[in-house]
Amino acid sequence: MPYRGDVSTRQPIPTDKLRVIQQRCQTTDDEPRWLVALISDTGMRLSEAAGLAREDIVLDANIPHVIIRPHPWRRLKTKGSKRILPLVGASLWAAERAVEASQHSPYLFPRYCSEEGCKANSASAALNKWLKQTIGNSYVMHSFRHSMRDRLRAANCPSEMIDQIGGWSSGKVGEGYGEGFSVSSIKNFMQKVAL
């Protein structure tokens, strides 16, 4: 499609608005807000987070983390989307709450996930509506990914690590070589950007 100049771009969520969102998530303290908070400090795609299995959250490790991997009910966007992210800040709080609440389900967010599939579209509609009521019309759930990239840039995080954190493919031949950055290296930068 040729560029027509009328396409709106998704805006990153400013830090002051991120703080408001995370505070409201903790105040409301329910499953949809745990999903928002988890995404807010990890930069995961909504479908990645909504489609997590309960066993994808590892809280009893030296570094609590989330394993993002494909499941029969939810595939991943790209091969590079498969990754492990440390849980810090609001994402750690949200993961702890979601694990505790989903004890009788194999899914971390049973409201949005079942063996029939991941209901990322309905989650998106409901959460985007809540975001607009909370911080205004300029932001959607995908804005968290833009924000995470900007927050990591501001912390001087290496671009290769930013790509690994976000599950982005740079298209470079060498990106498939080696195992990538360690969870502890990633944690150092993610703690710097956690609010």
N, CA and C atoms as a LAMMPS dump frame, in Angstrom:
ITEM: TIMESTEP
0
ITEM: NUMBER OF ATOMS
585
ITEM: BOX BOUNDS ff ff ff
-5.0000000000000000e+02 5.0000000000000000e+02
-5.0000000000000000e+02 5.0000000000000000e+02
-5.0000000000000000e+02 5.0000000000000000e+02
ITEM: ATOMS id mol type element x y z
1 1 1 N 0.85 -1.184 0
2 1 2 C 0 0 0
3 1 3 C 0.893 1.244 0
4 2 1 N 0.628 2.185 -0.859
5 2 2 C 1.413 3.423 -0.859
6 2 3 C 1.094 4.247 0.382
7 3 1 N 2.082 5.033 0.822
8 3 2 C 1.887 5.897 1.976
9 3 3 C 0.968 7.041 1.581
10 4 1 N -0.122 7.224 2.343
11 4 2 C -1.08 8.279 2.023
12 4 3 C -1.051 9.402 3.055
13 5 1 N -0.311 9.244 4.136
14 5 2 C -0.221 10.299 5.131
15 5 3 C -1.388 10.359 6.092
16 6 1 N -2.367 9.446 5.947
17 6 2 C -3.541 9.509 6.822
18 6 3 C -3.587 8.345 7.821
19 7 1 N -2.487 7.626 7.932
20 7 2 C -2.433 6.489 8.839
21 7 3 C -2.006 6.993 10.215
22 8 1 N -2.778 6.641 11.232
23 8 2 C -2.398 7.069 12.587
24 8 3 C -1.397 6.071 13.157
25 9 1 N -0.414 6.586 13.862
26 9 2 C 0.585 5.72 14.475
27 9 3 C 0.252 5.544 15.948
28 10 1 N 0.602 4.394 16.463
29 10 2 C 0.368 4.137 17.881
30 10 3 C 1.399 4.899 18.694
31 11 1 N 0.928 5.546 19.715
32 11 2 C 1.795 6.354 20.563
33 11 3 C 2.301 5.537 21.743
34 12 1 N 3.578 5.717 22.136
35 12 2 C 4.035 5.103 23.378
36 12 3 C 3.342 5.796 24.552
37 13 1 N 3.136 5.07 25.608
38 13 2 C 2.478 5.625 26.792
39 13 3 C 3.534 6.321 27.647
40 14 1 N 3.351 7.628 27.932
41 14 2 C 4.324 8.343 28.752
42 14 3 C 4.407 7.775 30.168
43 15 1 N 5.536 8 30.81
44 15 2 C 5.799 7.448 32.138
45 15 3 C 4.739 7.837 33.159
46 16 1 N 4.293 9.083 33.152
47 16 2 C 3.292 9.494 34.145
48 16 3 C 1.983 8.726 33.959
49 17 1 N 1.623 8.452 32.712
50 17 2 C 0.4 7.684 32.45
51 17 3 C 0.601 6.2 32.768
52 18 1 N 1.811 5.69 32.549
53 18 2 C 2.107 4.305 32.947
54 18 3 C 1.933 4.131 34.451
55 19 1 N 2.398 5.115 35.212
56 19 2 C 2.238 5.048 36.676
57 19 3 C 0.763 5.013 37.066
58 20 1 N -0.043 5.851 36.406
59 20 2 C -1.484 5.873 36.681
60 20 3 C -2.091 4.505 36.385
61 21 1 N -1.746 3.941 35.238
62 21 2 C -2.281 2.632 34.849
63 21 3 C -1.905 1.578 35.889
64 22 1 N -0.623 1.523 36.257
65 22 2 C -0.176 0.501 37.206
66 22 3 C -0.827 0.681 38.569
67 23 1 N -1.015 1.913 39.005
68 23 2 C -1.704 2.159 40.283
69 23 3 C -3.152 1.707 40.216
70 24 1 N -3.828 2.014 39.101
71 24 2 C -5.236 1.595 38.949
72 24 3 C -5.356 0.076 38.872
73 25 1 N -4.376 -0.552 38.231
74 25 2 C -4.373 -2.021 38.167
75 25 3 C -4.302 -2.603 39.58
76 26 1 N -3.432 -2.059 40.409
77 26 2 C -3.286 -2.583 41.772
78 26 3 C -4.503 -2.267 42.634
79 27 1 N -5.113 -1.129 42.405
80 27 2 C -6.316 -0.763 43.163
81 27 3 C -7.494 -1.662 42.787
82 28 1 N -7.696 -1.866 41.484
83 28 2 C -8.818 -2.694 41.012
84 28 3 C -8.555 -4.164 41.312
85 29 1 N -7.318 -4.623 41.093
86 29 2 C -6.864 -5.956 41.499
87 29 3 C -7.774 -7.084 41.015
88 30 1 N -7.968 -7.157 39.689
89 30 2 C -8.747 -8.254 39.109
90 30 3 C -8.019 -8.804 37.882
91 31 1 N -8.547 -9.876 37.326
92 31 2 C -7.874 -10.57 36.228
93 31 3 C -7.541 -9.68 35.027
94 32 1 N -8.477 -8.853 34.536
95 32 2 C -8.104 -7.992 33.407
96 32 3 C -6.96 -7.031 33.743
97 33 1 N -6.957 -6.487 34.965
98 33 2 C -5.887 -5.558 35.353
99 33 3 C -4.571 -6.288 35.582
100 34 1 N -4.594 -7.554 36
101 34 2 C -3.344 -8.325 36.113
102 34 3 C -2.729 -8.492 34.729
103 35 1 N -3.581 -8.713 33.737
104 35 2 C -3.1 -8.853 32.36
105 35 3 C -2.445 -7.549 31.886
106 36 1 N -3.085 -6.425 32.152
107 36 2 C -2.521 -5.117 31.773
108 36 3 C -1.191 -4.886 32.48
109 37 1 N -1.152 -5.122 33.793
110 37 2 C 0.066 -4.879 34.57
111 37 3 C 1.205 -5.792 34.115
112 38 1 N 0.893 -7.045 33.794
113 38 2 C 1.911 -7.974 33.308
114 38 3 C 2.545 -7.441 32.024
115 39 1 N 1.725 -6.945 31.128
116 39 2 C 2.211 -6.406 29.854
117 39 3 C 2.977 -5.098 30.07
118 40 1 N 2.556 -4.297 31.043
119 40 2 C 3.127 -2.955 31.223
120 40 3 C 4.621 -2.973 31.524
121 41 1 N 5.112 -3.973 32.229
122 41 2 C 6.545 -4.029 32.54
123 41 3 C 7.275 -5.188 31.855
124 42 1 N 6.648 -5.795 30.853
125 42 2 C 7.342 -6.807 30.044
126 42 3 C 7.344 -6.444 28.564
127 43 1 N 6.337 -5.7 28.117
128 43 2 C 6.234 -5.364 26.696
129 43 3 C 5.748 -6.523 25.842
130 44 1 N 5.188 -7.556 26.463
131 44 2 C 4.665 -8.694 25.688
132 44 3 C 3.512 -8.254 24.789
133 45 1 N 3.298 -9 23.737
134 45 2 C 2.093 -8.817 22.925
135 45 3 C 0.909 -9.288 23.763
136 46 1 N -0.261 -8.697 23.52
137 46 2 C -1.455 -9.065 24.282
138 46 3 C -1.761 -10.553 24.129
139 47 1 N -1.681 -11.087 22.922
140 47 2 C -1.996 -12.506 22.718
141 47 3 C -0.984 -13.409 23.428
142 48 1 N 0.283 -12.973 23.49
143 48 2 C 1.293 -13.758 24.209
144 48 3 C 0.929 -13.866 25.687
145 49 1 N 0.565 -12.739 26.277
146 49 2 C 0.248 -12.721 27.707
147 49 3 C -1.084 -13.416 28
148 50 1 N -2.117 -13.114 27.225
149 50 2 C -3.435 -13.706 27.46
150 50 3 C -3.412 -15.217 27.28
151 51 1 N -2.531 -15.719 26.422
152 51 2 C -2.464 -17.152 26.132
153 51 3 C -1.468 -17.924 26.97
154 52 1 N -0.968 -17.32 28.053
155 52 2 C 0.001 -18.026 28.897
156 52 3 C -0.645 -19.17 29.664
157 53 1 N 0.108 -20.241 29.786
158 53 2 C -0.28 -21.319 30.695
159 53 3 C 0.204 -20.923 32.084
160 54 1 N -0.45 -21.436 33.103
161 54 2 C -0.032 -21.144 34.473
162 54 3 C 1.416 -21.574 34.7
163 55 1 N 1.813 -22.696 34.069
164 55 2 C 3.174 -23.21 34.233
165 55 3 C 4.23 -22.376 33.508
166 56 1 N 3.798 -21.4 32.698
167 56 2 C 4.745 -20.508 32.026
168 56 3 C 5.319 -19.456 32.98
169 57 1 N 4.708 -19.31 34.134
170 57 2 C 5.19 -18.37 35.145
171 57 3 C 6.023 -19.144 36.157
172 58 1 N 7.278 -18.738 36.323
173 58 2 C 8.195 -19.414 37.249
174 58 3 C 8.578 -18.408 38.334
175 59 1 N 7.928 -18.54 39.493
176 59 2 C 8.138 -17.591 40.584
177 59 3 C 9.181 -18.061 41.59
178 60 1 N 9.463 -19.363 41.624
179 60 2 C 10.362 -19.9 42.644
180 60 3 C 11.814 -20.014 42.176
181 61 1 N 12.17 -19.349 41.087
182 61 2 C 13.548 -19.352 40.599
183 61 3 C 14.306 -18.176 41.228
184 62 1 N 15.642 -18.189 41.12
185 62 2 C 16.435 -17.053 41.59
186 62 3 C 15.954 -15.759 40.952
187 63 1 N 15.626 -15.828 39.678
188 63 2 C 15.044 -14.693 38.963
189 63 3 C 13.653 -15.127 38.486
190 64 1 N 12.595 -14.63 39.138
191 64 2 C 11.246 -14.972 38.659
192 64 3 C 11.116 -14.567 37.19
193 65 1 N 10.479 -15.426 36.394
194 65 2 C 10.402 -15.149 34.966
195 65 3 C 9.166 -15.763 34.323
196 66 1 N 8.923 -15.339 33.096
197 66 2 C 7.84 -15.877 32.28
198 66 3 C 8.464 -16.514 31.048
199 67 1 N 7.952 -17.688 30.687
200 67 2 C 8.407 -18.391 29.487
201 67 3 C 7.351 -18.167 28.411
202 68 1 N 7.751 -17.515 27.346
203 68 2 C 6.819 -17.265 26.24
204 68 3 C 7.115 -18.306 25.174
205 69 1 N 6.16 -19.203 24.972
206 69 2 C 6.324 -20.316 24.037
207 69 3 C 4.973 -20.638 23.406
208 70 1 N 4.982 -21.311 22.272
209 70 2 C 3.703 -21.645 21.63
210 70 3 C 2.947 -22.709 22.423
211 71 1 N 1.633 -22.669 22.29
212 71 2 C 0.745 -23.666 22.907
213 71 3 C -0.296 -24.072 21.868
214 72 1 N -0.943 -25.21 22.064
215 72 2 C -1.983 -25.62 21.104
216 72 3 C -3.112 -24.582 20.971
217 73 1 N -3.38 -23.817 22.021
218 73 2 C -4.463 -22.832 21.998
219 73 3 C -4.006 -21.435 21.544
220 74 1 N -2.667 -21.236 21.439
221 74 2 C -2.159 -19.931 21.015
222 74 3 C -0.771 -20.075 20.411
223 75 1 N -0.656 -19.719 19.145
224 75 2 C 0.66 -19.764 18.49
225 75 3 C 1.373 -18.444 18.759
226 76 1 N 2.638 -18.388 18.387
227 76 2 C 3.401 -17.149 18.499
228 76 3 C 3.533 -16.507 17.121
229 77 1 N 3.755 -15.205 17.109
230 77 2 C 3.799 -14.465 15.851
231 77 3 C 4.99 -14.844 14.989
232 78 1 N 6.167 -14.968 15.606
233 78 2 C 7.38 -15.298 14.862
234 78 3 C 8.206 -16.303 15.661
235 79 1 N 9.208 -16.879 15.015
236 79 2 C 10.121 -17.789 15.693
237 79 3 C 10.848 -17.067 16.827
238 80 1 N 11.194 -15.797 16.617
239 80 2 C 11.885 -15.001 17.625
240 80 3 C 11.011 -14.606 18.804
241 81 1 N 9.715 -14.872 18.706
242 81 2 C 8.807 -14.533 19.81
243 81 3 C 8.985 -15.467 21.005
244 82 1 N 9.559 -16.632 20.767
245 82 2 C 9.807 -17.587 21.848
246 82 3 C 10.97 -17.051 22.679
247 83 1 N 10.719 -16.787 23.986
248 83 2 C 11.749 -16.179 24.815
249 83 3 C 11.405 -16.303 26.289
250 84 1 N 12.358 -15.945 27.121
251 84 2 C 12.166 -15.921 28.57
252 84 3 C 12.421 -14.504 29.038
253 85 1 N 11.475 -13.957 29.811
254 85 2 C 11.605 -12.602 30.323
255 85 3 C 11.556 -12.597 31.845
256 86 1 N 12.452 -11.855 32.487
257 86 2 C 12.376 -11.712 33.938
258 86 3 C 11.137 -10.903 34.316
259 87 1 N 10.589 -11.211 35.478
260 87 2 C 9.436 -10.478 35.983
261 87 3 C 9.926 -9.46 37.001
262 88 1 N 9.631 -8.201 36.74
263 88 2 C 10.037 -7.112 37.628
264 88 3 C 8.867 -6.145 37.778
265 89 1 N 8.909 -5.317 38.81
266 89 2 C 7.914 -4.26 38.983
267 89 3 C 6.484 -4.765 38.959
268 90 1 N 5.64 -4.075 38.194
269 90 2 C 4.216 -4.415 38.118
270 90 3 C 3.99 -5.786 37.501
271 91 1 N 4.894 -6.215 36.613
272 91 2 C 4.709 -7.532 35.983
273 91 3 C 4.875 -8.653 37.01
274 92 1 N 5.772 -8.492 37.961
275 92 2 C 5.943 -9.496 39.011
276 92 3 C 4.717 -9.535 39.907
277 93 1 N 4.23 -8.369 40.313
278 93 2 C 3.016 -8.307 41.135
279 93 3 C 1.857 -9.002 40.419
280 94 1 N 1.664 -8.687 39.138
281 94 2 C 0.557 -9.249 38.362
282 94 3 C 0.681 -10.763 38.216
283 95 1 N 1.895 -11.234 37.953
284 95 2 C 2.107 -12.68 37.802
285 95 3 C 1.792 -13.411 39.101
286 96 1 N 2.223 -12.852 40.219
287 96 2 C 1.936 -13.48 41.521
288 96 3 C 0.435 -13.554 41.774
289 97 1 N -0.279 -12.477 41.481
290 97 2 C -1.735 -12.44 41.694
291 97 3 C -2.436 -13.432 40.763
292 98 1 N -2.034 -13.467 39.5
293 98 2 C -2.683 -14.345 38.522
294 98 3 C -2.43 -15.816 38.833
295 99 1 N -1.212 -16.15 39.252
296 99 2 C -0.898 -17.535 39.607
297 99 3 C -1.733 -17.974 40.807
298 100 1 N -1.823 -17.108 41.793
299 100 2 C -2.611 -17.425 42.994
300 100 3 C -4.089 -17.634 42.658
301 101 1 N -4.63 -16.789 41.792
302 101 2 C -6.058 -16.855 41.458
303 101 3 C -6.402 -18 40.51
304 102 1 N -5.449 -18.471 39.719
305 102 2 C -5.744 -19.49 38.696
306 102 3 C -5.342 -20.893 39.128
307 103 1 N -5.312 -21.148 40.409
308 103 2 C -4.846 -22.444 40.933
309 103 3 C -5.597 -23.645 40.37
310 104 1 N -6.846 -23.448 39.986
311 104 2 C -7.653 -24.577 39.499
312 104 3 C -7.767 -24.601 37.983
313 105 1 N -6.862 -23.895 37.317
314 105 2 C -6.891 -23.831 35.854
315 105 3 C -5.481 -24.012 35.308
316 106 1 N -5.341 -24.628 34.147
317 106 2 C -4.016 -24.692 33.521
318 106 3 C -3.63 -23.364 32.86
319 107 1 N -4.596 -22.429 32.737
320 107 2 C -4.371 -21.161 32.058
321 107 3 C -4.154 -20.056 33.082
322 108 1 N -3.221 -19.163 32.8
323 108 2 C -2.953 -18.059 33.717
324 108 3 C -4.123 -17.081 33.747
325 109 1 N -4.732 -16.867 32.587
326 109 2 C -5.879 -15.96 32.489
327 109 3 C -7.082 -16.712 31.912
328 110 1 N -7.753 -17.536 32.728
329 110 2 C -8.855 -18.37 32.215
330 110 3 C -10.024 -17.573 31.636
331 111 1 N -10.14 -16.312 31.991
332 111 2 C -11.188 -15.471 31.41
333 111 3 C -10.958 -15.305 29.901
334 112 1 N -9.704 -15.313 29.495
335 112 2 C -9.355 -15.05 28.1
336 112 3 C -8.772 -16.257 27.374
337 113 1 N -8.69 -17.396 28.041
338 113 2 C -8.029 -18.535 27.421
339 113 3 C -8.679 -19.848 27.858
340 114 1 N -8.808 -20.759 26.914
341 114 2 C -9.32 -22.103 27.2
342 114 3 C -8.767 -23.036 26.133
343 115 1 N -9.134 -24.312 26.21
344 115 2 C -8.639 -25.246 25.192
345 115 3 C -9.169 -24.902 23.802
346 116 1 N -10.258 -24.122 23.726
347 116 2 C -10.774 -23.686 22.428
348 116 3 C -9.895 -22.609 21.791
349 117 1 N -9.121 -21.921 22.601
350 117 2 C -8.241 -20.896 22.056
351 117 3 C -8.092 -19.692 22.976
352 118 1 N -7.308 -18.769 22.495
353 118 2 C -7.034 -17.535 23.22
354 118 3 C -7.949 -16.445 22.669
355 119 1 N -8.668 -15.774 23.554
356 119 2 C -9.61 -14.737 23.13
357 119 3 C -8.946 -13.357 23.197
358 120 1 N -7.859 -13.2 22.463
359 120 2 C -7.098 -11.943 22.489
360 120 3 C -7.912 -10.784 21.925
361 121 1 N -8.777 -11.029 20.941
362 121 2 C -9.571 -9.937 20.359
363 121 3 C -10.569 -9.373 21.359
364 122 1 N -11.246 -10.243 22.11
365 122 2 C -12.188 -9.728 23.107
366 122 3 C -11.438 -9.062 24.261
367 123 1 N -10.277 -9.602 24.622
368 123 2 C -9.453 -8.959 25.65
369 123 3 C -9.029 -7.577 25.17
370 124 1 N -8.617 -7.476 23.925
371 124 2 C -8.177 -6.205 23.361
372 124 3 C -9.291 -5.168 23.409
373 125 1 N -10.48 -5.545 23.006
374 125 2 C -11.609 -4.605 22.993
375 125 3 C -11.912 -4.102 24.405
376 126 1 N -11.991 -5.022 25.354
377 126 2 C -12.319 -4.629 26.733
378 126 3 C -11.209 -3.796 27.363
379 127 1 N -9.97 -4.197 27.166
380 127 2 C -8.859 -3.492 27.803
381 127 3 C -8.573 -2.147 27.131
382 128 1 N -8.751 -2.063 25.82
383 128 2 C -8.59 -0.771 25.148
384 128 3 C -9.648 0.226 25.625
385 129 1 N -10.859 -0.253 25.852
386 129 2 C -11.928 0.606 26.372
387 129 3 C -11.548 1.112 27.762
388 130 1 N -11.031 0.221 28.608
389 130 2 C -10.624 0.617 29.962
390 130 3 C -9.461 1.616 29.91
391 131 1 N -8.493 1.368 29.008
392 131 2 C -7.361 2.289 28.869
393 131 3 C -7.833 3.686 28.474
394 132 1 N -8.759 3.764 27.53
395 132 2 C -9.263 5.066 27.09
396 132 3 C -9.937 5.801 28.236
397 133 1 N -10.691 5.077 29.061
398 133 2 C -11.348 5.699 30.212
399 133 3 C -10.323 6.137 31.261
400 134 1 N -9.189 5.445 31.308
401 134 2 C -8.19 5.697 32.336
402 134 3 C -7.193 6.779 31.953
403 135 1 N -6.699 6.755 30.692
404 135 2 C -5.641 7.711 30.311
405 135 3 C -5.921 8.461 29.012
406 136 1 N -7.078 8.272 28.407
407 136 2 C -7.408 9.023 27.195
408 136 3 C -7.396 8.191 25.932
409 137 1 N -7.82 8.794 24.844
410 137 2 C -8.055 8.097 23.573
411 137 3 C -6.82 7.796 22.745
412 138 1 N -5.669 8.325 23.117
413 138 2 C -4.489 8.201 22.258
414 138 3 C -3.757 6.866 22.382
415 139 1 N -4.169 6.013 23.307
416 139 2 C -3.378 4.817 23.613
417 139 3 C -4.223 3.555 23.55
418 140 1 N -3.559 2.473 23.115
419 140 2 C -4.18 1.149 23.074
420 140 3 C -3.216 0.152 23.719
421 141 1 N -3.624 -1.076 23.883
422 141 2 C -2.782 -2.08 24.53
423 141 3 C -1.437 -2.23 23.822
424 142 1 N -1.437 -2.118 22.517
425 142 2 C -0.181 -2.272 21.77
426 142 3 C 0.803 -1.135 22.083
427 143 1 N 0.305 -0.039 22.62
428 143 2 C 1.168 1.093 22.98
429 143 3 C 2.201 0.705 24.033
430 144 1 N 1.893 -0.304 24.843
431 144 2 C 2.864 -0.757 25.846
432 144 3 C 4.151 -1.254 25.184
433 145 1 N 4.031 -1.881 24.024
434 145 2 C 5.221 -2.367 23.306
435 145 3 C 6.072 -1.195 22.823
436 146 1 N 5.429 -0.16 22.321
437 146 2 C 6.157 1.032 21.901
438 146 3 C 6.841 1.682 23.111
439 147 1 N 6.131 1.742 24.218
440 147 2 C 6.686 2.322 25.446
441 147 3 C 7.89 1.536 25.943
442 148 1 N 7.783 0.217 25.935
443 148 2 C 8.886 -0.612 26.423
444 148 3 C 10.133 -0.389 25.569
445 149 1 N 9.952 -0.32 24.287
446 149 2 C 11.111 -0.087 23.409
447 149 3 C 11.763 1.263 23.732
448 150 1 N 10.956 2.302 23.903
449 150 2 C 11.488 3.625 24.241
450 150 3 C 12.145 3.637 25.624
451 151 1 N 11.54 2.957 26.591
452 151 2 C 12.105 2.912 27.942
453 151 3 C 13.467 2.213 27.929
454 152 1 N 13.577 1.13 27.171
455 152 2 C 14.843 0.406 27.08
456 152 3 C 15.9 1.234 26.341
457 153 1 N 15.502 1.927 25.289
458 153 2 C 16.437 2.823 24.592
459 153 3 C 16.985 3.873 25.554
460 154 1 N 16.088 4.465 26.355
461 154 2 C 16.492 5.515 27.295
462 154 3 C 17.462 4.987 28.347
463 155 1 N 17.407 3.675 28.626
464 155 2 C 18.318 3.056 29.602
465 155 3 C 19.604 2.569 28.926
466 156 1 N 19.796 2.916 27.654
467 156 2 C 20.971 2.5 26.878
468 156 3 C 21.101 0.987 26.751
469 157 1 N 19.975 0.322 26.662
470 157 2 C 19.954 -1.123 26.448
471 157 3 C 20.405 -1.405 25.011
472 158 1 N 21.277 -2.397 24.808
473 158 2 C 21.708 -2.725 23.437
474 158 3 C 20.508 -3.095 22.556
475 159 1 N 20.535 -2.649 21.313
476 159 2 C 19.387 -2.884 20.427
477 159 3 C 19.108 -4.367 20.216
478 160 1 N 20.16 -5.199 20.209
479 160 2 C 19.934 -6.648 20.079
480 160 3 C 19.153 -7.191 21.267
481 161 1 N 19.451 -6.664 22.464
482 161 2 C 18.725 -7.107 23.653
483 161 3 C 17.285 -6.606 23.617
484 162 1 N 17.081 -5.381 23.138
485 162 2 C 15.718 -4.849 23.008
486 162 3 C 14.905 -5.754 22.092
487 163 1 N 15.512 -6.166 20.97
488 163 2 C 14.822 -7.077 20.045
489 163 3 C 14.481 -8.399 20.722
490 164 1 N 15.406 -8.91 21.526
491 164 2 C 15.16 -10.174 22.221
492 164 3 C 14.029 -10.014 23.243
493 165 1 N 14.027 -8.932 23.989
494 165 2 C 12.99 -8.692 25.003
495 165 3 C 11.614 -8.613 24.351
496 166 1 N 11.528 -7.89 23.249
497 166 2 C 10.238 -7.712 22.582
498 166 3 C 9.849 -8.829 21.641
499 167 1 N 10.76 -9.766 21.386
500 167 2 C 10.468 -10.822 20.428
501 167 3 C 10.414 -10.299 19.012
502 168 1 N 11.176 -9.216 18.759
503 168 2 C 11.229 -8.616 17.434
504 168 3 C 12.342 -9.252 16.625
505 169 1 N 12.133 -9.393 15.355
506 169 2 C 13.145 -9.909 14.455
507 169 3 C 13.809 -8.734 13.752
508 170 1 N 15.138 -8.687 13.81
509 170 2 C 15.849 -7.589 13.156
510 170 3 C 16.121 -7.897 11.688
511 171 1 N 16.034 -9.153 11.307
512 171 2 C 16.302 -9.539 9.933
513 171 3 C 17.777 -9.745 9.63
514 172 1 N 18.623 -9.625 10.645
515 172 2 C 20.063 -9.82 10.453
516 172 3 C 20.391 -11.306 10.496
517 173 1 N 21.334 -11.722 9.682
518 173 2 C 21.72 -13.127 9.584
519 173 3 C 22.186 -13.658 10.94
520 174 1 N 22.965 -12.88 11.662
521 174 2 C 23.554 -13.338 12.916
522 174 3 C 22.596 -13.465 14.074
523 175 1 N 21.364 -12.978 13.934
524 175 2 C 20.457 -13.011 15.076
525 175 3 C 20.081 -14.432 15.504
526 176 1 N 20.196 -15.394 14.612
527 176 2 C 19.88 -16.772 14.952
528 176 3 C 21.041 -17.532 15.568
529 177 1 N 22.193 -16.901 15.671
530 177 2 C 23.382 -17.557 16.208
531 177 3 C 23.431 -17.385 17.723
532 178 1 N 23.874 -18.425 18.416
533 178 2 C 24.018 -18.34 19.868
534 178 3 C 22.673 -18.413 20.571
535 179 1 N 22.73 -18.271 21.884
536 179 2 C 21.52 -18.393 22.69
537 179 3 C 20.928 -17.054 23.089
538 180 1 N 21.587 -15.972 22.755
539 180 2 C 21.058 -14.665 23.12
540 180 3 C 21.512 -14.251 24.505
541 181 1 N 20.927 -13.175 24.999
542 181 2 C 21.289 -12.637 26.306
543 181 3 C 20.691 -13.476 27.423
544 182 1 N 21.407 -13.57 28.537
545 182 2 C 20.926 -14.334 29.688
546 182 3 C 19.792 -13.59 30.383
547 183 1 N 18.999 -14.336 31.129
548 183 2 C 17.893 -13.741 31.881
549 183 3 C 18.42 -12.723 32.886
550 184 1 N 19.575 -12.992 33.498
551 184 2 C 20.122 -12.042 34.477
552 184 3 C 20.567 -10.744 33.803
553 185 1 N 21.136 -10.825 32.601
554 185 2 C 21.518 -9.607 31.869
555 185 3 C 20.28 -8.79 31.504
556 186 1 N 19.259 -9.477 31.046
557 186 2 C 18.009 -8.799 30.679
558 186 3 C 17.38 -8.166 31.915
559 187 1 N 17.424 -8.881 33.034
560 187 2 C 16.819 -8.367 34.271
561 187 3 C 17.427 -7.025 34.66
562 188 1 N 18.73 -6.874 34.507
563 188 2 C 19.387 -5.617 34.879
564 188 3 C 18.753 -4.431 34.151
565 189 1 N 18.499 -4.579 32.861
566 189 2 C 17.896 -3.482 32.108
567 189 3 C 16.41 -3.335 32.41
568 190 1 N 15.719 -4.449 32.578
569 190 2 C 14.284 -4.36 32.85
570 190 3 C 14.023 -3.746 34.232
571 191 1 N 14.908 -3.988 35.187
572 191 2 C 14.759 -3.339 36.493
573 191 3 C 14.994 -1.838 36.38
574 192 1 N 15.885 -1.43 35.495
575 192 2 C 16.145 -0.005 35.306
576 192 3 C 14.91 0.715 34.786
577 193 1 N 14.106 0.039 33.964
578 193 2 C 12.954 0.712 33.353
579 193 3 C 11.647 0.46 34.078
580 194 1 N 11.634 -0.455 35.064
581 194 2 C 10.418 -0.707 35.831
582 194 3 C 10.082 0.527 36.654
583 195 1 N 8.811 0.86 36.745
584 195 2 C 8.409 2.075 37.474
585 195 3 C 8.277 1.813 38.963
